Amino acid sequence: MFLEIKSFYNGRIRRMRDRLIVFTRYPESGRTKTRLIPALGPGGAARLHREMAEHTFAVVKQFGKRHRVSVVAYYTGGSKEMMKQWLGSAVTLRQQGDGDLGARISRAFREALRSGMNRVIIIGTDSPRLSVQILQKALDALTSNDVVIGPAKDGGYYLIGLRREIPELFKDIPWGTSHVLEITLEIAHRIGICPVLLETLEDVDRPEDLYLLEQT
């Protein structure tokens, strides 16, 4: 009995201090992966998003077996009930809220860091080659660095992690263009930060990216 009580309190003391946030959306036909609709149709694009998101959450689940991490899905589209039916009750769900992508990312970081998290990573669901090893490298980098970024081949990034609030990194960014990473790095260097860069991965966003799915 004493051992059970000790284990309980030790578990309470060792609360999770790292958070992994997944930015995604409910896979609704005609509103998901719209740049792929010319190649796949509205339903096909939505199905692909569903499959890629589920693959991402499978990787996150595997990572969770290796490292104690709080997982939160920030979503758009659908409802909380619809998201829960899709992803299950094990994932904490929060709406992304208003504003452009930068405002939503900055808000998610702020909420996590102010709640007591030490290291926070945000990923999307567009990179089929995301792996447990990459997530571990990102978390390890935040042990001694303020920022870690996973560059995407299209000029954006598939991952960004912080251990303190740096809202400047998400302001006045031309989201959805090939200049996202470049401008983000310029801002970082201007304010005296040198981000750790992970390996570059490909995103599946456009019809010409679909060949990547055959290689995974």
Backbone hydrogen bonds, N-H to C=O, Kabsch-Sander energy under -0.5 kcal/mol:
donor,donor_aa,acceptor,acceptor_aa,energy
5,I,1,M,-2.2
6,K,2,F,-2.6
7,S,3,L,-2.5
8,F,4,E,-2.1
9,Y,5,I,-2.3
10,N,6,K,-2.4
11,G,7,S,-2.1
12,R,8,F,-1.6
13,I,9,Y,-2.3
14,R,10,N,-2.5
15,R,12,R,-0.5
15,R,13,I,-1.5
19,R,119,R,-2.5
20,L,70,S,-3.1
21,I,19,R,-0.5
21,I,121,I,-3.5
22,V,72,V,-2.4
23,F,21,I,-0.6
23,F,123,I,-3.0
24,T,22,V,-0.6
24,T,74,Y,-2.4
26,Y,76,T,-2.5
28,E,26,Y,-2.2
30,G,42,P,-0.7
31,R,28,E,-2.0
32,T,28,E,-0.6
36,L,33,K,-2.0
37,I,34,T,-1.0
39,A,36,L,-0.9
40,L,36,L,-2.7
41,G,37,I,-2.7
44,G,40,L,-0.7
45,A,41,G,-2.5
46,A,42,P,-1.9
47,R,43,G,-2.4
48,L,44,G,-2.2
49,H,45,A,-2.1
50,R,46,A,-2.3
51,E,47,R,-2.4
52,M,48,L,-2.7
53,A,49,H,-2.7
54,E,50,R,-2.5
55,H,51,E,-2.0
56,T,52,M,-2.3
57,F,53,A,-2.5
58,A,54,E,-1.7
59,V,55,H,-2.0
60,V,56,T,-2.4
61,K,57,F,-2.3
62,Q,58,A,-2.1
63,F,59,V,-2.4
64,G,60,V,-2.3
65,K,61,K,-0.9
65,K,62,Q,-0.7
66,R,62,Q,-0.6
66,R,63,F,-1.3
67,H,63,F,-2.0
69,V,67,H,-0.8
70,S,18,D,-3.0
71,V,69,V,-0.5
72,V,20,L,-2.0
73,A,92,T,-3.2
74,Y,22,V,-2.3
74,Y,72,V,-0.6
75,Y,73,A,-0.6
75,Y,94,R,-2.3
76,T,24,T,-0.8
83,M,79,S,-2.5
84,K,80,K,-2.4
85,Q,81,E,-2.3
86,W,82,M,-1.6
87,L,83,M,-3.3
88,G,84,K,-2.2
92,T,71,V,-1.2
94,R,73,A,-2.5
96,Q,75,Y,-2.6
104,R,100,D,-2.1
105,I,101,L,-2.7
106,S,102,G,-2.6
107,R,103,A,-2.0
108,A,104,R,-2.0
109,F,105,I,-2.4
110,R,106,S,-2.5
111,E,107,R,-2.6
112,A,108,A,-2.0
113,L,109,F,-3.0
114,R,110,R,-2.4
115,S,111,E,-0.7
115,S,112,A,-0.6
116,G,113,L,-1.1
117,M,112,A,-1.9
118,N,17,R,-3.7
119,R,17,R,-1.3
120,V,162,L,-2.5
121,I,19,R,-2.4
122,I,160,I,-2.9
123,I,21,I,-2.6
124,G,158,Y,-1.3
130,L,127,S,-1.7
135,L,131,S,-1.9
136,Q,132,V,-2.3
137,K,133,Q,-2.3
138,A,134,I,-2.3
139,L,135,L,-2.3
140,D,136,Q,-2.7
141,A,137,K,-2.2
142,L,138,A,-1.3
143,T,140,D,-1.5
144,S,141,A,-1.0
145,N,141,A,-0.8
148,V,161,G,-2.0
149,I,196,V,-2.9
150,G,159,L,-2.7
152,A,156,G,-2.4
153,K,201,L,-2.6
155,G,152,A,-2.0
158,Y,150,G,-2.5
159,L,150,G,-1.0
160,I,122,I,-2.1
161,G,148,V,-2.9
162,L,120,V,-2.4
163,R,146,D,-1.2
169,L,166,I,-1.7
170,F,167,P,-1.8
171,K,168,E,-1.2
175,W,173,I,-2.1
177,T,174,P,-1.3
180,V,177,T,-0.9
181,L,155,G,-3.2
183,I,179,H,-2.6
184,T,180,V,-2.2
185,L,181,L,-2.6
186,E,182,E,-1.9
187,I,183,I,-2.4
188,A,184,T,-2.3
189,H,185,L,-2.6
190,R,186,E,-2.1
191,I,187,I,-1.7
192,G,189,H,-1.2
193,I,188,A,-3.3
196,V,147,V,-2.5
198,L,149,I,-2.7
198,L,196,V,-0.5
201,L,151,P,-2.1
204,V,126,D,-2.3
205,D,203,D,-0.8
209,D,206,R,-2.4
210,L,207,P,-1.4
212,L,209,D,-1.9
213,L,210,L,-1.5
214,E,211,Y,-1.1
215,Q,212,L,-1.1
216,T,213,L,-0.7
